[in-house]
Amino acid sequence: MKIPHLLLSFRRANRLVSFLACTLAGIVSLPGVSTGEGMVRIQLAPAQQTTLSSEIAANVLKLPFKEGDSFRQGELLVEFDCSLLQAQLQKAQATAEAARETLKVSERLAELNSISSLEVDQARAKVKETDAEVSAMQVTVSKCTMKAPFSGRVAKLQVDRFQYVSPGKPLMDLLDTSRLEVRMIVPSRWLSWLRTKGRFTVHIEELGKSYEARVVRIGARIDPLSQTVPVMGEIVGHHDELVTGMSGTASFAKGQR
């Protein structure tokens, strides 16, 4: 191979190395990884969240809350039209009552030696069967209303009033906004000084304000590729202006390290 060709190949190899180096540098500077000594990107996330789904097939009768509305734990979120299920429960209760009366008569007849013990046992079994049907229907009817498992806000409604839904149909997304978590990914070398309950400062970009926060949990596993570990914190005090999804930076001062 001629010398010019060797120089050309060498230059191409240098350009490739430079490109890879820039790419890796871009990866290291992704949000969540350290942006400076003692500083990382953060995002606010709800302490808990869930999606309510229907457990029965019925029409939606009531939806008291709309997207963005706040609710308290135990408040009614969804009510279904359960007229048919209520009627089926009443039928099951009547059948169970008739079975109990039949058992009483059978036991009286057995005392008079008018029927066999087998017939009495069958009457008792019928009572157990009908009682079980009543219990099953009561559980089903209890699904006709859905109450808030915690206090928070409606993030998204996925159904409308009077809409027919089937079992498993998602109804609404709920967020617990009473306590927001500060989620971040920090270099694993920080574990030499990072501790739970350690204080730091969070700057929220959307508001242009800073808040005092503390570490509440440190991840149990280090990512071997990026040499980082997830850390969760919480902002001290309650601040109504903070909303899930806000982002910013967390700063750990030297005194806190």
C-alpha positions as CSV (number, residue, x, y, z in Angstrom):
1,M,0.0,0.0,0.0
2,K,1.3,3.5,-0.9
3,I,2.2,6.1,1.8
4,P,-0.7,8.5,0.8
5,H,-3.2,5.7,1.2
6,L,-1.8,4.9,4.6
7,L,-2.1,8.6,5.6
8,L,-5.7,8.7,4.3
9,S,-6.7,5.6,6.3
10,F,-5.0,7.1,9.4
11,R,-6.9,10.3,9.1
12,R,-10.2,8.4,8.7
13,A,-9.4,6.4,11.8
14,N,-8.8,9.6,13.7
15,R,-12.1,11.1,12.6
16,L,-13.9,7.9,13.7
17,V,-12.2,8.0,17.1
18,S,-13.2,11.6,17.5
19,F,-16.8,10.9,16.5
20,L,-17.0,8.0,19.0
21,A,-15.5,10.2,21.8
22,C,-18.1,13.0,21.1
23,T,-20.9,10.4,21.1
24,L,-19.8,9.0,24.5
25,A,-19.5,12.5,25.9
26,G,-23.0,13.2,24.8
27,I,-24.2,10.0,26.6
28,V,-22.5,11.0,29.8
29,S,-24.2,14.4,29.7
30,L,-27.7,13.0,29.5
31,P,-30.3,14.3,32.0
32,G,-30.1,12.5,35.3
33,V,-26.3,12.1,35.3
34,S,-24.0,14.5,37.0
35,T,-23.9,17.9,35.4
36,G,-21.2,19.2,37.7
37,E,-19.5,18.5,41.0
38,G,-22.3,17.8,43.5
39,M,-25.1,18.6,40.9
40,V,-27.5,16.3,39.0
41,R,-30.7,16.5,36.9
42,I,-33.9,15.6,38.7
43,Q,-37.6,15.1,38.0
44,L,-40.6,15.3,40.3
45,A,-42.7,12.1,40.4
46,P,-45.7,11.1,42.5
47,A,-45.0,8.9,45.6
48,Q,-47.7,6.6,44.3
49,Q,-49.9,6.4,41.3
50,T,-52.4,3.9,39.9
51,T,-54.9,3.2,37.1
52,L,-58.4,2.3,38.2
53,S,-60.0,-0.4,36.0
54,S,-63.5,-1.8,35.9
55,E,-64.2,-5.2,37.6
56,I,-67.7,-5.6,36.2
57,A,-69.6,-5.1,32.9
58,A,-71.9,-2.1,33.3
59,N,-72.7,1.5,32.3
60,V,-70.9,4.3,34.0
61,L,-73.5,6.2,36.0
62,K,-71.4,8.8,37.9
63,L,-68.0,10.4,37.4
64,P,-67.8,13.2,40.0
65,F,-64.3,14.3,39.2
66,K,-62.8,15.5,36.0
67,E,-59.2,15.6,34.8
68,G,-57.1,17.8,37.1
69,D,-59.6,17.7,40.0
70,S,-58.4,16.9,43.5
71,F,-60.0,14.3,45.7
72,R,-59.6,12.8,49.2
73,Q,-59.1,9.2,50.2
74,G,-62.4,7.4,50.4
75,E,-64.4,9.8,48.1
76,L,-66.5,8.3,45.3
77,L,-64.7,8.3,42.0
78,V,-66.9,6.0,39.8
79,E,-70.4,4.6,40.2
80,F,-71.9,2.1,37.8
81,D,-75.6,1.3,36.9
82,C,-76.0,-2.0,38.8
83,S,-79.8,-2.4,38.6
84,L,-79.4,-5.9,37.2
85,L,-76.8,-7.0,39.7
86,Q,-78.9,-5.7,42.6
87,A,-81.8,-7.8,41.3
88,Q,-79.6,-10.8,41.1
89,L,-78.5,-10.3,44.6
90,Q,-82.0,-10.0,45.9
91,K,-82.9,-13.3,44.0
92,A,-79.9,-15.0,45.6
93,Q,-80.9,-13.8,49.1
94,A,-84.5,-15.1,48.6
95,T,-83.2,-18.4,47.4
96,A,-80.9,-18.6,50.5
97,E,-83.9,-17.8,52.8
98,A,-86.0,-20.5,51.2
99,A,-83.2,-23.0,51.7
100,R,-82.9,-22.1,55.4
101,E,-86.7,-22.6,55.8
102,T,-86.5,-26.0,54.0
103,L,-83.7,-27.0,56.4
104,K,-85.8,-26.1,59.5
105,V,-88.6,-28.3,58.2
106,S,-86.3,-31.1,57.3
107,E,-84.7,-31.1,60.8
108,R,-88.2,-31.1,62.4
109,L,-89.3,-34.0,60.2
110,A,-86.1,-35.9,61.1
111,E,-87.0,-35.6,64.7
112,L,-90.3,-37.3,63.9
113,N,-88.5,-39.9,61.9
114,S,-90.4,-38.8,58.8
115,I,-87.3,-38.3,56.6
116,S,-83.9,-39.8,56.4
117,S,-80.7,-38.2,57.6
118,L,-79.5,-38.0,54.0
119,E,-82.3,-35.6,53.1
120,V,-81.4,-33.4,56.1
121,D,-77.7,-33.4,55.0
122,Q,-78.8,-32.4,51.5
123,A,-80.9,-29.5,52.9
124,R,-77.9,-28.3,54.9
125,A,-75.7,-28.5,51.8
126,K,-78.3,-26.5,49.9
127,V,-78.1,-23.8,52.6
128,K,-74.3,-23.6,52.2
129,E,-74.6,-23.4,48.5
130,T,-77.1,-20.6,48.5
131,D,-75.2,-18.6,51.2
132,A,-72.1,-18.9,49.0
133,E,-74.1,-17.5,46.0
134,V,-75.2,-14.6,48.2
135,S,-71.7,-13.8,49.2
136,A,-70.4,-13.9,45.6
137,M,-73.2,-11.5,44.5
138,Q,-72.5,-9.2,47.4
139,V,-68.8,-9.0,46.3
140,T,-69.9,-8.3,42.8
141,V,-72.3,-5.6,43.8
142,S,-69.6,-4.0,46.0
143,K,-67.7,-3.3,42.7
144,C,-70.5,-1.0,41.6
145,T,-68.8,1.9,43.3
146,M,-65.1,2.7,43.3
147,K,-63.6,5.0,46.0
148,A,-60.3,6.8,46.1
149,P,-57.5,4.6,47.5
150,F,-55.5,7.7,48.5
151,S,-55.8,11.5,48.3
152,G,-54.6,13.0,45.1
153,R,-55.7,14.3,41.7
154,V,-57.1,12.8,38.5
155,A,-54.4,12.7,35.9
156,K,-56.5,11.3,33.0
157,L,-60.0,10.2,32.4
158,Q,-60.4,7.3,30.0
159,V,-64.2,6.9,30.0
160,D,-67.3,9.1,29.9
161,R,-70.6,9.0,31.7
162,F,-73.2,6.5,30.4
163,Q,-70.4,4.6,28.6
164,Y,-70.6,0.8,28.7
165,V,-67.4,-0.8,30.0
166,S,-66.3,-4.3,30.3
167,P,-64.1,-5.9,33.0
168,G,-60.5,-4.8,32.8
169,K,-61.4,-1.5,31.1
170,P,-59.1,1.3,32.4
171,L,-61.2,4.1,33.8
172,M,-58.9,6.8,35.1
173,D,-55.3,7.5,36.1
174,L,-54.7,8.7,39.7
175,L,-51.7,10.5,41.1
176,D,-50.9,11.0,44.8
177,T,-49.9,14.6,45.0
178,S,-49.7,14.8,48.7
179,R,-46.0,13.9,48.5
180,L,-43.8,14.3,45.5
181,E,-40.6,12.3,45.1
182,V,-37.4,13.9,43.7
183,R,-35.9,11.2,41.4
184,M,-32.4,11.4,40.2
185,I,-29.5,9.3,39.0
186,V,-26.1,10.0,40.6
187,P,-22.6,8.8,40.1
188,S,-21.9,5.7,42.1
189,R,-18.8,7.3,43.6
190,W,-21.2,9.6,45.5
191,L,-22.0,6.6,47.7
192,S,-18.9,7.3,49.7
193,W,-20.6,10.3,51.3
194,L,-24.3,10.2,50.2
195,R,-26.6,9.1,53.1
196,T,-30.4,8.9,53.7
197,K,-31.8,12.0,55.4
198,G,-28.9,14.0,53.8
199,R,-30.1,17.5,52.8
200,F,-29.7,19.1,49.4
201,T,-31.2,21.9,47.4
202,V,-33.6,21.4,44.4
203,H,-34.0,24.1,41.8
204,I,-37.2,23.8,39.7
205,E,-36.7,25.2,36.2
206,E,-40.4,25.7,35.5
207,L,-40.9,27.9,38.5
208,G,-37.4,29.4,38.8
209,K,-37.4,28.6,42.5
210,S,-35.3,26.5,44.9
211,Y,-36.5,24.2,47.7
212,E,-34.8,22.4,50.5
213,A,-35.0,18.6,50.2
214,R,-33.7,15.4,51.8
215,V,-32.6,11.9,50.6
216,V,-35.2,9.2,51.5
217,R,-34.0,6.2,49.5
218,I,-30.9,5.1,47.7
219,G,-31.0,2.4,45.0
220,A,-29.9,-1.1,45.8
221,R,-28.1,-1.7,42.5
222,I,-25.4,0.2,40.6
223,D,-25.6,0.2,36.8
224,P,-22.2,-1.3,35.8
225,L,-22.2,0.4,32.4
226,S,-22.8,4.0,33.5
227,Q,-21.6,3.6,37.1
228,T,-24.7,5.3,38.4
229,V,-27.3,4.6,41.0
230,P,-30.9,5.8,41.4
231,V,-31.7,8.1,44.4
232,M,-35.1,9.3,45.6
233,G,-35.6,12.3,47.8
234,E,-38.5,14.5,49.0
235,I,-39.0,18.3,49.2
236,V,-39.3,19.5,52.8
237,G,-42.8,20.9,53.5
238,H,-45.9,21.1,51.3
239,H,-45.9,23.3,48.2
240,D,-49.1,23.5,46.1
241,E,-47.2,25.0,43.1
242,L,-45.2,21.8,42.6
243,V,-46.6,19.5,39.9
244,T,-45.6,16.0,38.8
245,G,-43.2,16.1,35.8
246,M,-41.4,19.3,36.8
247,S,-37.7,19.0,36.4
248,G,-34.5,20.8,37.4
249,T,-31.3,20.2,39.3
250,A,-30.3,19.0,42.7
251,S,-27.3,20.5,44.3
252,F,-25.3,19.0,47.2
253,A,-23.2,21.5,49.0
254,K,-19.8,20.6,50.4
255,G,-21.1,20.8,53.9
256,Q,-23.8,18.3,53.0
257,R,-21.2,15.9,51.5
